[in-house]
Amino acid sequence: MTTDVTVLGAGNTGFAVAANLTLAGHSVTLAELPDFPDAIVPVRDSRIIELLGVAHTGEARIADITDDVANAAAASDTLMVIVPAYGHAPWPRALAPHLRDHHTLTLMPGTLGALEVARILREAGAPPIPVAETDTAPYVCRKTGPAEATIWGVVPHLGLGVFPASATARVHATLERFFPGIVPLPDVFACGLGAMNPVVHPPGVLLNAGRIERSRGEFYFYDEGVTPGVVDAIMALDGERRAVAAALGHQLPDAAQAFHAAGFGPQADPPDLWATINGSRMLTALKAPGQLDTRWLSEDVPYGLRAWSGLGAALNVPTPVIDAVITLGLTVLHEALDTNRRTLADMGLEGMDRDRMLRYAREG
C-alpha cells in the first residue's frame, strides 16, 4: 500500500497525528515496532481512532496500521518518527535496511536527536537521506483511551531543523502540506536548542515535586505550578540555553517570546513567560504528571539538558543552572549522576570545534 505519510510510533502524539492527518484528507500508515505490539492492538483490526478536541474530530479510519517496519518504510517517502527521545535510536536501527534515497525522516520533536539518528543510519550503511526534527510536537495532546486521542491545542508555527541544512528546502516542501505554517530554521542546532520542553519541564517538575507526589498529579501544571518564582528558575536555565546557541551563531528568542511565537499564549510587553503561560488556553488545560518518574524528567534531563550541557562544555559556555537541574533530576530519578544519553559522541560531534560543528550541520 502507498500512503501520503508514515507515522512511526503509536503513542500519545503518534495517535493524534495519524488521526488528525487522516481526517484532513491524507492517507496515513501508522506503524509501531514489533517489540511494542500493545500500542496498536486496540485499533489494528478496526483501524479507527476516535479524535476529540480542538482540531479535526470524529472517527479517523487509518489507511494502514502495521508493526512490519519494511512495509511501513515502503508505504511512503515521508517518514515521521513521533516518539519520546528514549525511543529515537531503535527506529533508525530498524529502518536502516529499508531506506532509499527518496525517503525523508523527521523526528517530532527532536532536541538534537536528528544528529544521533543520522549517525546511526550512517554507521548502518543506509543511504544519506535528510534527517530532520521539529522543535516541539505539533499538538498538545494525549491518548485518552485505547482507541482515542484528544488534541487540546495545535501549534501553528513548528520550527524545522534539517540535517544537513542543505536539504532544508526539500524537507520543508514535503512537510508543509501536513503542517501549514511550519518554519524552516537555519540548521539542526537552531532547532534543537530552540526546544522548550527541557527549559520548562525539569525545573517545573522539581520545584513542584512535593505537590506532584502528594496529589499524584491532580493539579494543573502550567496554571497552578508555573508560578512567578518557578518562572525565575526557568528563565535562568533559559539564559544558558541561549548562550550555548549564541556560541553557535544563533540568536534565539527567550522562552517567553518562543512560547508566544509557537502559539501557546499571548505576548506580554515586555515579554513575560508567566503572563504568556497564564493566558494560554491549551497549556492551562494540562494536568501535571502523576509521579516524578515521568518523561518530563527521564527524557528532558538525560537527553535534552545533557545535550545542551555537553555542547556548552565543548564551546566553553558555562551552564551551572542547567547542570544543577540535571543533578537534581537524576537524583530524584535514582539515576547515576553521570547518566548521559545524548552525548557529543552519540550526536557524531565528538572532537569537533565550533567551525567544524557548523560545517557538519550544513553539509553532513
Salt bridges, closest charged atoms under 4 A:
ASP4 OD2 - HIS26 ND1 3.73
ASP67 OD1 - ARG44 NH2 3.26
ASP77 OD1 - HIS102 ND1 2.83
GLU116 OE1 - ARG342 NE 2.97
GLU123 OE1 - ARG119 NH1 2.91
ASP187 OD1 - HIS250 NE2 3.00
GLU218 OE1 - LYS287 NZ 2.77
GLU224 OE1 - ARG211 NH2 2.76
ASP238 OD1 - ARG241 NH2 2.75
GLU299 OE1 - ARG295 NE 2.84
ASP300 OD2 - HIS201 ND1 2.80
GLU335 OE2 - ARG341 NH2 3.15
ASP355 OD1 - ARG354 NH1 3.20
